[in-house]
Amino acid sequence: MSNASLGDSPFQSRLREASGWLFWLGLAMVALGIAAIVYPRVSTLVAELLVGWLLLFSGALTFFGSFSIRGTGPFFGALLLSLLSIAAGVFMLANPVTGAAALTMIVGIIFVFEGAFEIFFAFEIRSFSGWLAMLISGIASIVLAIMIAVGWPAISTIVLGILFGVDFISTGLAYIFVSRAFKAAA
């Protein structure tokens, strides 16, 4: 498939139309990644506290929403989910170091899925010049996941910030390269 066949797929057409947004998203991700690497303890703490507050607020919303659910099973399911979310949020806010360790493991799992998606995406667009950058980004995400598994939990106070930084930079660069390839093919 050549670059001239970009219109063959609806997905590729949408990517071509959004190449400008993809470029700016990539640039923003690179900037955030650099900041996260320069200040790893701060970025780790910010990520952990953000997740703690999100869990707390989403749990509270789910708690109040559960009372509008009809049926015993769905009501108790929503109520249990809300109480677990609230408890997890309170735990993470009260114990940031332990919360960072738990969050670090969760991020490692997310990196595995992100890497798999990016590798799949790279092979979907392999006829375009930006595909190799996306493949490298996917591989980087998998490598970061392995690094988490090997050093966990001892490295949890800084690794989250550094890994997010590296991941943001690699994904941002991949988006920039892909956006340039789709813009050139337009």
Secondary structure, DSSP 8 states (H G I E B T S, - for coil): --GGGGGGSHHHHHHHHTHHHHHHHHHHHHHHHHHHHHSHHHHHHHHHHHHHHHHHHHHHHHHHHHTT--SHHHHHHHHHHHHHHHHHHHHHHH-HHHHHHHHHHHHHHHHHHHHHHHHHHHHHTTTSTTHHHHHHHHHHHHHHHHHHHHHTTTTHHHHHHHHHHHHHHHHHHHHHHHHHHHHHH-
